[in-house]
Amino acid sequence: MKRNSKKIQVSIPGFKYTHNSIQLIIQISAKFWPKSSSGSIKNIFRKNGSFCYQKKVNGKRTYVPITPQPDLSDIIELSRHYTSLKADQSYKKRVSWLGSRECTIAIVEYLGKFPGLVPHGNSKRKTEYIRTPTDVMDEMTNLLKTDKPMDVYNKLTCKYDELSGPSSKRQVYDKKQTDRKRERRNNDDRQYNRWNIADHIREIDYLVAEGDSIVKSIVRDQGKAPCLILYSDEQISDIKTLCCSGQTILGIDKTFNLCYMHVTATCYKQTSVTKDSTNDAPIFLGPLYIHDNSDFETYSNFFNHLRTKLTDVDKSRLVFGSDEEQAMVNSIMSAFPDSGHILCKRHLYQNTKQKLLDDCVDKQDRQVILDSIFGKEGLINADDSVCFDEMSADIEDRARELSGKFTRYFQNKLKKNLKEKVHKPILAGLVDKAWTNNNCESLNHVLKQAVDWKSKPLLDLVNKLTILIDTQFKDLKKALVGTGQFRLASAHEHFSVKRTVWVSKTNEERSRLYRRFRLYIPKDKKTVTSTDGKLTIVKPRALGKKVGQKKRKRNEKTFTQKKARSD
């Protein structure tokens, strides 16, 4: 008799056996009989790889090897497995089979009186416990990989009878959680504790120490929840190449309901490729900030960290875009004083409209004010600063007749934001027109879809974000060989490689080509550089033409009104 430490699955309904427990005594014995021409058999034993006869010498058992050793094909092997029921040790079971454990036929024998079904030891309910068959649990595992627990429960309940199907919905949810724990343990040989947010932070801190995660920093301030700064080296490289060169704006927006904290995500347009479906530059996810507080100090931790990663590049052409959240705006301007900052036209429009609604301005007058500010011929599209001031004075006079409260809002806040954060960037050539954070909102939608519109535990969210970031750069690399959902932009088409050529390249050659593709900055059509390369300026926008002039300059005549002679 021996104690077996290996798990043996027993799937007979109504019986619960304890595995790897001192209360369960497992006896597996094997007996061997050599075949004989007379049909008689004799019990022999196998010791140290040899078949032996058993003898007693001075009261002790000894084993004498058989000479010559019989052939394995002439041996009949009978194996038996013994076990006892946990609830009643007197109720025993014996399973017998011929040959190895791969035998498909076995005899199961029971000894004693079955004590009856009892509740599960860990269950709060007093109902009788019946073990779900193994094949049902295996099917449940496979279905949970693609379906929701509720759908899995409904499918299995309809498929199996009352005693074989899942016992409750709770069982399916517990099975999903158990499978996830087992999968995480198999992936990195570690047991994760995820009971609360502190356990999540502890595990993430372990990932940061390993240096194998997109989480680059955990910020802990006294009296505040920890904050996480997430990004990859490829994202920082894109900001240096695309955003700091003025090719695209780095949009910033805070989103909610992704986890137990807020997530501030940055985004930019990957101008080196275009989407195959829309022929537009795709929106890429940039560095992220997971935080609880939303004050100036909290945001400063994130933007100051980004500034340290961009110390080796010129940030004068870097432009941030955001809404009017004051703490975020102040922290951006503090960390990047040499960079530009613009506000979202759509948010300004909505906030202005809400102010007019709060002041009970009627619909017709309200629309006149909004058009005079945000319309095609409105304040934000003024030709220069002089026109801006003239139009602002007209709007103030009109607003003063409608609402004194809105007039004060326009004079003290809205006018300044429109001039500094919308109109001046357009005149300076930082943007072609008033900017909106539609890209950020689109990316927020992608993040919500990634978490299935449900708030996720922190570790799960980090894993989802890691997959999103890795996927977008995998697709970017595929564009070099013409596969995936992206295609090379016209300015980057000379990096295109045929698939047969790509296969023949070494990994080092592929990495070198991909690096040159990522770092390539096309010639900016908005600027012009001197022949010696020492000076770069913004091209004139008007080109010396009059406002509204459509003809070529040499064909456009200028008329001077004749004055009457005074004799």
C-alpha positions as CSV (number, residue, x, y, z in Angstrom):
1,M,0.0,0.0,0.0
2,K,1.3,3.4,-0.9
3,R,0.2,7.1,-0.9
4,N,0.0,8.5,-4.4
5,S,0.7,12.2,-4.7
6,K,-0.6,12.4,-8.3
7,K,-4.1,13.7,-8.9
8,I,-6.6,11.0,-10.2
9,Q,-9.8,12.3,-11.6
10,V,-12.9,10.4,-10.5
11,S,-16.1,11.6,-12.3
12,I,-18.8,9.3,-11.0
13,P,-21.8,11.4,-10.1
14,G,-22.6,11.5,-6.4
15,F,-19.1,10.7,-5.1
16,K,-16.6,13.1,-3.8
17,Y,-13.0,12.0,-3.4
18,T,-10.2,14.1,-1.9
19,H,-7.1,14.3,-4.0
20,N,-3.7,14.8,-2.5
21,S,-5.2,14.6,1.0
22,I,-4.0,12.5,3.9
23,Q,-7.6,11.4,4.4
24,L,-7.6,9.6,1.0
25,I,-5.6,6.4,1.0
26,I,-4.9,5.3,-2.6
27,Q,-3.6,1.9,-3.2
28,I,-2.5,1.0,-6.8
29,S,-1.2,-2.5,-7.2
30,A,-0.2,-4.5,-10.2
31,K,0.0,-8.2,-10.5
32,F,1.7,-10.2,-13.3
33,W,1.0,-13.7,-14.6
34,P,3.1,-15.4,-17.2
35,K,1.2,-17.3,-19.8
36,S,1.8,-21.1,-20.0
37,S,0.8,-23.7,-22.6
38,S,-1.2,-25.6,-19.9
39,G,-3.3,-22.6,-19.2
40,S,-2.2,-22.3,-15.6
41,I,-1.0,-18.9,-14.3
42,K,1.3,-18.0,-11.4
43,N,1.7,-14.7,-9.7
44,I,5.0,-13.0,-10.2
45,F,6.4,-9.7,-9.2
46,R,8.4,-6.9,-10.9
47,K,11.4,-5.5,-9.0
48,N,14.0,-3.1,-10.4
49,G,12.8,-3.8,-13.9
50,S,13.0,-7.6,-13.6
51,F,10.3,-10.2,-13.2
52,C,10.8,-12.2,-10.0
53,Y,9.4,-15.0,-7.8
54,Q,8.6,-14.3,-4.2
55,K,10.2,-16.4,-1.5
56,K,10.3,-16.3,2.2
57,V,13.8,-16.7,3.8
58,N,13.9,-16.7,7.6
59,G,10.5,-15.0,7.7
60,K,11.4,-12.3,5.3
61,R,10.2,-11.8,1.7
62,T,12.9,-12.0,-0.9
63,Y,12.6,-11.7,-4.7
64,V,14.5,-14.0,-7.0
65,P,14.8,-13.0,-10.7
66,I,13.4,-15.4,-13.2
67,T,15.9,-17.0,-15.6
68,P,15.4,-16.5,-18.4
69,Q,13.2,-13.4,-18.2
70,P,9.8,-13.9,-19.9
71,D,8.8,-11.8,-22.9
72,L,6.4,-8.9,-22.2
73,S,4.0,-10.2,-24.7
74,D,3.7,-13.4,-22.5
75,I,2.8,-11.4,-19.4
76,I,-0.8,-10.6,-18.2
77,E,-0.8,-7.4,-16.1
78,L,-3.7,-6.7,-13.7
79,S,-3.8,-3.2,-12.1
80,R,-6.1,-2.2,-9.3
81,H,-6.9,1.2,-7.8
82,Y,-8.3,1.5,-4.3
83,T,-9.8,4.6,-2.7
84,S,-12.1,5.5,0.2
85,L,-15.0,8.0,0.4
86,K,-14.1,11.1,2.4
87,A,-17.5,11.2,4.1
88,D,-17.2,7.6,5.2
89,Q,-13.9,5.7,5.2
90,S,-15.8,2.3,5.4
91,Y,-17.2,2.9,1.9
92,K,-14.5,1.8,-0.5
93,K,-14.1,1.5,-4.2
94,R,-11.8,-0.7,-6.3
95,V,-11.1,-0.2,-10.0
96,S,-9.5,-3.1,-11.9
97,W,-8.2,-3.1,-15.5
98,L,-5.9,-5.2,-17.6
99,G,-2.7,-3.8,-19.1
100,S,-1.6,-0.1,-18.8
101,R,-3.7,2.8,-17.7
102,E,-4.7,3.5,-21.4
103,C,-7.0,0.6,-21.2
104,T,-10.6,1.6,-22.1
105,I,-12.4,-1.1,-20.1
106,A,-12.3,-1.4,-16.3
107,I,-14.3,-3.1,-13.5
108,V,-15.5,-0.8,-10.7
109,E,-16.5,-2.4,-7.4
110,Y,-17.9,-0.9,-4.2
111,L,-17.6,-2.2,-0.7
112,G,-19.8,-1.0,2.2
113,K,-23.0,1.0,2.5
114,F,-23.3,4.3,0.6
115,P,-23.8,7.0,3.3
116,G,-25.9,9.3,1.0
117,L,-25.2,12.7,-0.5
118,V,-24.2,15.6,1.7
119,P,-23.7,19.4,1.1
120,H,-20.4,20.6,-0.3
121,G,-18.0,21.5,2.5
122,N,-17.4,25.0,1.1
123,S,-21.0,25.7,0.2
124,K,-23.3,28.0,2.3
125,R,-26.4,26.1,1.1
126,K,-27.6,22.9,2.6
127,T,-28.5,21.2,-0.7
128,E,-26.9,17.9,-1.7
129,Y,-23.7,18.2,-3.7
130,I,-23.4,16.4,-7.0
131,R,-20.2,16.7,-8.9
132,T,-20.5,18.0,-12.5
133,P,-19.0,15.4,-15.0
134,T,-15.5,16.2,-16.2
135,D,-16.5,16.4,-19.9
136,V,-19.1,19.0,-19.0
137,M,-16.5,21.1,-17.2
138,D,-14.1,20.8,-20.1
139,E,-16.8,21.9,-22.5
140,M,-17.5,24.8,-20.2
141,T,-13.9,25.9,-20.3
142,N,-13.9,25.9,-24.1
143,L,-17.1,27.8,-24.4
144,L,-15.9,30.5,-21.9
145,K,-13.1,31.4,-24.2
146,T,-15.5,32.9,-26.7
147,D,-18.9,33.2,-25.0
148,K,-20.2,35.1,-22.0
149,P,-21.0,33.1,-18.8
150,M,-24.7,33.6,-19.1
151,D,-24.7,32.2,-22.7
152,V,-22.5,29.3,-21.6
153,Y,-24.9,28.4,-18.8
154,N,-27.9,28.5,-21.1
155,K,-26.2,26.3,-23.7
156,L,-25.1,23.6,-21.3
157,T,-28.4,23.6,-19.4
158,C,-30.3,22.9,-22.6
159,K,-27.8,20.3,-23.8
160,Y,-27.5,18.1,-20.6
161,D,-30.0,16.6,-18.2
162,E,-30.8,17.7,-14.7
163,L,-27.9,15.8,-13.0
164,S,-25.2,16.3,-15.6
165,G,-25.5,20.0,-16.5
166,P,-24.1,23.0,-14.6
167,S,-25.5,23.3,-11.1
168,S,-25.9,27.1,-11.2
169,K,-24.9,30.3,-12.9
170,R,-22.5,30.9,-10.0
171,Q,-20.6,27.7,-11.0
172,V,-20.0,29.1,-14.5
173,Y,-18.7,32.4,-13.2
174,D,-16.4,30.7,-10.7
175,K,-15.1,28.4,-13.5
176,K,-14.2,31.4,-15.6
177,Q,-12.3,33.0,-12.7
178,T,-10.5,29.7,-11.9
179,D,-9.5,29.3,-15.6
180,R,-8.1,32.8,-15.7
181,K,-6.0,32.2,-12.6
182,R,-4.7,29.0,-14.0
183,E,-3.8,30.6,-17.3
184,R,-1.9,33.5,-15.6
185,R,-0.1,31.0,-13.4
186,N,0.9,28.9,-16.4
187,N,2.1,31.9,-18.4
188,D,4.6,33.2,-15.9
189,D,4.7,30.6,-13.1
190,R,3.5,33.0,-10.5
191,Q,0.4,33.0,-8.3
192,Y,-1.4,36.4,-8.5
193,N,-3.4,37.8,-5.7
194,R,-6.2,40.1,-6.9
195,W,-8.5,40.6,-4.0
196,N,-8.2,44.4,-3.9
197,I,-6.5,47.4,-5.6
198,A,-3.5,47.1,-3.3
199,D,-2.9,43.5,-4.6
200,H,-3.0,44.9,-8.2
201,I,-0.5,47.7,-7.4
202,R,1.8,45.1,-5.8
203,E,1.7,42.9,-8.9
204,I,2.2,45.9,-11.2
205,D,5.2,47.0,-9.1
206,Y,6.7,43.6,-9.6
207,L,6.2,44.0,-13.4
208,V,7.9,47.4,-13.3
209,A,10.9,46.0,-11.4
210,E,11.2,43.3,-14.1
211,G,11.2,46.0,-16.8
212,D,9.0,43.9,-19.0
213,S,5.8,46.0,-19.0
214,I,4.4,49.1,-20.5
215,V,4.0,50.4,-16.9
216,K,7.1,52.6,-16.6
217,S,6.4,54.4,-13.3
218,I,4.2,54.1,-10.2
219,V,3.7,57.6,-8.6
220,R,2.8,57.5,-4.9
221,D,2.0,60.8,-3.1
222,Q,0.9,61.1,0.5
223,G,-2.8,61.0,0.9
224,K,-3.5,60.0,-2.8
225,A,-4.0,56.8,-4.6
226,P,-1.1,55.5,-6.7
227,C,-0.9,56.7,-10.3
228,L,0.5,54.7,-13.2
229,I,2.4,56.0,-16.2
230,L,2.2,53.7,-19.2
231,Y,3.9,53.8,-22.6
232,S,6.3,51.9,-24.9
233,D,9.6,53.0,-26.4
234,E,7.9,53.0,-29.8
235,Q,5.3,55.5,-28.6
236,I,7.9,57.9,-27.4
237,S,9.8,57.5,-30.6
238,D,6.7,58.4,-32.6
239,I,6.1,61.5,-30.5
240,K,9.7,62.6,-31.2
241,T,9.3,61.9,-35.0
242,L,5.7,62.9,-35.7
243,C,4.6,65.3,-33.0
244,C,7.8,67.2,-32.3
245,S,8.3,67.8,-36.0
246,G,4.8,69.4,-36.3
247,Q,3.3,66.6,-38.5
248,T,0.5,65.9,-36.0
249,I,-1.0,67.1,-32.8
250,L,-0.7,65.2,-29.5
251,G,-4.3,65.1,-28.3
252,I,-5.1,64.5,-24.6
253,D,-8.4,63.5,-23.1
254,K,-9.6,61.9,-19.9
255,T,-11.9,59.0,-20.1
256,F,-14.0,57.2,-17.5
257,N,-15.3,53.7,-16.5
258,L,-12.3,51.7,-17.8
259,C,-11.2,50.7,-14.2
260,Y,-11.5,52.0,-10.7
261,M,-9.6,55.1,-11.6
262,H,-9.5,57.6,-14.4
263,V,-7.5,57.1,-17.6
264,T,-6.0,60.0,-19.4
265,A,-5.0,58.9,-22.8
266,T,-2.9,60.7,-25.5
267,C,-3.3,60.1,-29.2
268,Y,-1.8,61.2,-32.5
269,K,-2.1,60.5,-36.2
270,Q,0.3,58.0,-37.7
271,T,1.0,60.0,-40.8
272,S,3.5,57.4,-42.3
273,V,0.6,55.1,-43.3
274,T,-3.1,55.3,-44.3
275,K,-6.0,53.1,-43.4
276,D,-7.0,50.8,-46.3
277,S,-10.7,51.4,-45.7
278,T,-10.8,55.2,-45.4
279,N,-7.4,56.3,-46.9
280,D,-6.9,58.5,-43.8
281,A,-4.0,58.4,-41.4
282,P,-4.9,56.1,-38.5
283,I,-5.2,57.2,-34.9
284,F,-2.5,55.7,-32.6
285,L,-2.7,55.4,-28.9
286,G,0.1,57.3,-27.1
287,P,1.3,57.4,-23.5
288,L,-1.4,56.9,-20.8
289,Y,-1.9,58.0,-17.3
290,I,-4.1,56.1,-14.8
291,H,-4.9,58.3,-11.8
292,D,-7.5,59.0,-9.2
293,N,-7.1,62.7,-8.4
294,S,-7.3,65.3,-11.2
295,D,-5.5,68.3,-9.8
296,F,-2.5,70.2,-11.0
297,E,0.0,68.3,-9.0
298,T,-1.3,64.9,-10.2
299,Y,-1.2,65.9,-13.9
300,S,2.2,67.5,-13.5
301,N,3.7,64.1,-12.5
302,F,2.7,62.8,-15.9
303,F,3.7,65.7,-18.1
304,N,7.0,66.3,-16.3
305,H,7.8,62.6,-16.8
306,L,7.1,63.0,-20.5
307,R,9.3,66.0,-20.7
308,T,12.2,64.1,-19.4
309,K,11.7,61.6,-22.2
310,L,11.8,64.3,-24.8
311,T,14.8,66.3,-23.6
312,D,16.9,65.4,-26.6
313,V,14.5,66.9,-29.2
314,D,13.3,70.4,-30.1
315,K,9.8,70.8,-28.6
316,S,9.0,74.2,-30.1
317,R,6.8,72.6,-32.8
318,L,5.1,70.2,-30.4
319,V,1.4,71.1,-30.0
320,F,-0.9,69.7,-27.4
321,G,-4.6,69.6,-27.8
322,S,-7.2,69.2,-25.0
323,D,-10.4,70.5,-23.6
324,E,-10.8,73.3,-21.0
325,E,-10.0,71.2,-17.9
326,Q,-7.9,73.9,-16.1
327,A,-5.7,71.6,-14.1
328,M,-4.6,69.7,-17.2
329,V,-4.1,72.9,-19.2
330,N,-1.9,74.5,-16.5
331,S,0.2,71.4,-16.0
332,I,0.8,71.1,-19.8
333,M,1.9,74.8,-20.0
334,S,4.1,74.4,-16.9
335,A,5.9,71.2,-18.2
336,F,6.2,72.4,-21.8
337,P,6.5,76.2,-21.8
338,D,8.1,76.2,-25.3
339,S,5.4,74.1,-26.9
340,G,2.0,75.1,-28.2
341,H,-1.4,74.3,-26.8
342,I,-4.8,74.5,-28.5
343,L,-8.3,74.0,-27.2
344,C,-11.0,71.9,-28.7
345,K,-13.5,74.0,-30.8
346,R,-16.3,71.5,-30.1
347,H,-15.9,71.8,-26.3
348,L,-15.8,75.6,-26.5
349,Y,-18.9,75.6,-28.6
350,Q,-20.8,73.3,-26.2
351,N,-19.7,75.3,-23.1
352,T,-20.7,78.6,-24.7
353,K,-24.1,77.2,-25.8
354,Q,-24.7,75.9,-22.2
355,K,-23.9,79.3,-20.8
356,L,-26.4,80.9,-23.0
357,L,-29.0,78.3,-22.1
358,D,-28.3,78.9,-18.4
359,D,-28.9,82.6,-18.9
360,C,-32.2,81.9,-20.7
361,V,-31.3,83.5,-24.0
362,D,-33.9,82.5,-26.6
363,K,-33.0,80.2,-29.4
364,Q,-32.8,82.7,-32.2
365,D,-30.5,85.1,-30.3
366,R,-28.5,82.2,-29.0
367,Q,-27.8,80.9,-32.5
368,V,-26.8,84.4,-33.7
369,I,-24.2,84.6,-30.9
370,L,-22.8,81.1,-31.6
371,D,-22.5,81.8,-35.4
372,S,-20.8,85.1,-34.8
373,I,-18.1,83.3,-32.7
374,F,-17.8,79.8,-34.3
375,G,-19.3,80.3,-37.8
376,K,-17.4,80.3,-41.1
377,E,-17.3,84.1,-40.9
378,G,-17.1,84.1,-37.1
379,L,-14.6,85.3,-34.6
380,I,-12.3,82.2,-34.7
381,N,-11.8,82.7,-38.5
382,A,-10.8,86.4,-38.3
383,D,-8.1,87.4,-40.8
384,D,-5.8,88.9,-38.2
385,S,-5.6,90.2,-34.6
386,V,-7.1,93.6,-35.6
387,C,-10.2,91.9,-37.1
388,F,-10.4,89.7,-34.1
389,D,-10.6,92.7,-31.7
390,E,-13.1,94.4,-33.9
391,M,-15.4,91.4,-34.0
392,S,-15.0,90.8,-30.3
393,A,-16.2,94.3,-29.6
394,D,-19.3,93.7,-31.8
395,I,-20.1,90.4,-30.0
396,E,-19.7,92.1,-26.6
397,D,-22.2,94.9,-27.5
398,R,-24.7,92.3,-28.8
399,A,-24.3,90.0,-25.8
400,R,-24.6,93.0,-23.4
401,E,-28.2,93.5,-24.6
402,L,-29.0,89.8,-24.0
403,S,-27.3,88.8,-20.8
404,G,-24.9,90.5,-18.5
405,K,-23.7,87.2,-17.0
406,F,-22.7,85.8,-20.4
407,T,-21.0,89.1,-21.3
408,R,-18.8,88.7,-18.2
409,Y,-18.0,85.1,-19.2
410,F,-17.1,86.2,-22.7
411,Q,-14.8,89.0,-21.5
412,N,-13.1,87.2,-18.6
413,K,-12.6,83.7,-20.1
414,L,-14.0,82.8,-23.5
415,K,-12.4,85.7,-25.4
416,K,-9.0,85.0,-24.0
417,N,-9.2,81.2,-24.8
418,L,-10.4,81.9,-28.3
419,K,-7.6,84.3,-29.0
420,E,-4.7,82.4,-27.4
421,K,-5.7,78.8,-27.9
422,V,-7.6,78.9,-31.2
423,H,-7.0,82.0,-33.3
424,K,-3.2,82.5,-32.7
425,P,-2.3,78.9,-33.5
426,I,-4.1,79.2,-36.8
427,L,-2.3,82.5,-37.6
428,A,1.0,81.0,-36.6
429,G,0.5,78.0,-38.9
430,L,0.5,75.4,-36.2
431,V,-2.9,74.2,-37.4
432,D,-4.8,74.7,-40.6
433,K,-8.2,75.3,-38.9
434,A,-9.9,75.2,-35.5
435,W,-9.0,71.9,-33.9
436,T,-11.4,69.3,-32.4
437,N,-10.6,66.4,-30.2
438,N,-12.6,64.0,-32.3
439,N,-9.6,61.7,-32.6
440,C,-9.4,61.4,-28.8
441,E,-13.1,60.6,-28.6
442,S,-12.7,58.0,-31.3
443,L,-9.9,56.4,-29.4
444,N,-11.9,56.5,-26.2
445,H,-14.5,54.4,-28.0
446,V,-11.8,51.9,-29.0
447,L,-10.8,51.6,-25.3
448,K,-14.4,51.1,-24.2
449,Q,-14.8,48.3,-26.8
450,A,-11.5,46.7,-25.6
451,V,-12.9,46.3,-22.1
452,D,-16.4,45.3,-23.4
453,W,-17.9,48.5,-22.0
454,K,-17.3,47.2,-18.4
455,S,-15.0,48.5,-15.7
456,K,-12.0,46.1,-15.5
457,P,-9.6,45.3,-12.7
458,L,-6.4,47.2,-12.9
459,L,-4.2,44.3,-14.0
460,D,-6.7,43.3,-16.6
461,L,-6.8,46.8,-18.0
462,V,-3.0,47.0,-18.2
463,N,-3.0,43.7,-20.1
464,K,-5.7,45.0,-22.5
465,L,-3.7,48.2,-23.1
466,T,-0.5,46.2,-23.8
467,I,-2.3,44.2,-26.5
468,L,-3.7,47.3,-28.1
469,I,-0.3,49.0,-28.2
470,D,1.5,46.0,-29.5
471,T,-1.1,45.4,-32.2
472,Q,-1.0,48.9,-33.6
473,F,2.8,48.7,-34.1
474,K,2.5,45.2,-35.6
475,D,0.1,46.5,-38.1
476,L,2.5,49.4,-38.8
477,K,5.3,47.0,-39.6
478,K,3.0,44.9,-41.9
479,A,2.5,48.0,-44.1
480,L,6.1,47.7,-45.3
481,V,5.2,44.5,-47.1
482,G,1.7,45.5,-48.1
483,T,-0.3,43.4,-45.6
484,G,-2.5,44.2,-42.7
485,Q,-5.0,47.1,-42.5
486,F,-2.5,49.9,-43.3
487,R,-0.9,51.1,-46.5
488,L,2.2,53.3,-46.8
489,A,1.6,57.0,-47.2
490,S,2.7,58.6,-50.5
491,A,5.7,60.2,-48.7
492,H,6.8,56.8,-47.4
493,E,6.2,54.6,-50.4
494,H,9.9,54.3,-51.2
495,F,10.2,52.1,-48.0
496,S,7.9,49.4,-49.6
497,V,9.4,45.9,-49.8
498,K,8.2,43.0,-51.7
499,R,7.3,39.9,-49.7
500,T,9.8,37.7,-51.4
501,V,12.6,40.3,-50.6
502,W,11.4,40.6,-47.0
503,V,11.6,36.9,-46.5
504,S,15.2,36.8,-47.8
505,K,16.3,39.5,-45.3
506,T,17.8,38.8,-41.9
507,N,16.2,39.9,-38.7
508,E,18.9,42.6,-38.4
509,E,18.2,43.9,-41.9
510,R,14.4,44.0,-41.2
511,S,14.9,45.9,-38.0
512,R,17.2,48.4,-39.7
513,L,14.7,49.1,-42.5
514,Y,11.8,49.4,-40.0
515,R,13.9,51.8,-37.9
516,R,14.7,54.0,-40.9
517,F,11.0,54.0,-41.9
518,R,10.0,55.0,-38.4
519,L,12.5,57.9,-38.1
520,Y,11.9,59.3,-41.6
521,I,10.5,62.9,-41.6
522,P,9.1,64.0,-45.0
523,K,9.7,67.5,-46.2
524,D,7.3,69.9,-44.6
525,K,5.3,71.8,-47.3
526,K,4.4,74.5,-44.7
527,T,8.0,75.6,-44.2
528,V,11.0,76.5,-46.3
529,T,14.7,76.1,-45.4
530,S,17.5,78.3,-46.6
531,T,20.0,76.8,-49.0
532,D,22.7,76.5,-46.3
533,G,20.2,74.7,-44.0
534,K,20.7,77.1,-41.2
535,L,17.3,78.7,-41.2
536,T,13.8,77.3,-41.4
537,I,10.8,79.6,-41.6
538,V,7.0,79.2,-42.2
539,K,5.9,79.9,-45.7
540,P,3.8,83.0,-46.3
541,R,0.1,82.0,-46.3
542,A,-1.3,85.0,-48.3
543,L,1.4,85.0,-51.0
544,G,0.8,88.7,-51.4
545,K,-2.8,88.3,-52.6
546,K,-5.8,90.3,-51.7
547,V,-8.5,88.7,-49.5
548,G,-10.8,86.7,-51.8
549,Q,-8.6,86.9,-54.8
550,K,-8.9,83.8,-57.0
551,K,-7.0,84.8,-60.2
552,R,-3.2,84.6,-60.6
553,K,-1.4,87.7,-59.4
554,R,-0.2,88.8,-62.9
555,N,-3.7,88.6,-64.3
556,E,-5.4,90.5,-61.4
557,K,-5.7,94.2,-62.1
558,T,-5.7,96.8,-59.4
559,F,-8.0,99.7,-60.1
560,T,-7.6,103.2,-58.6
561,Q,-10.7,105.4,-58.5
562,K,-10.2,108.6,-60.4
563,K,-10.6,111.8,-58.5
564,A,-12.3,114.8,-59.9
565,R,-9.9,117.6,-60.8
566,S,-10.4,120.8,-58.9
567,D,-9.8,123.8,-61.2
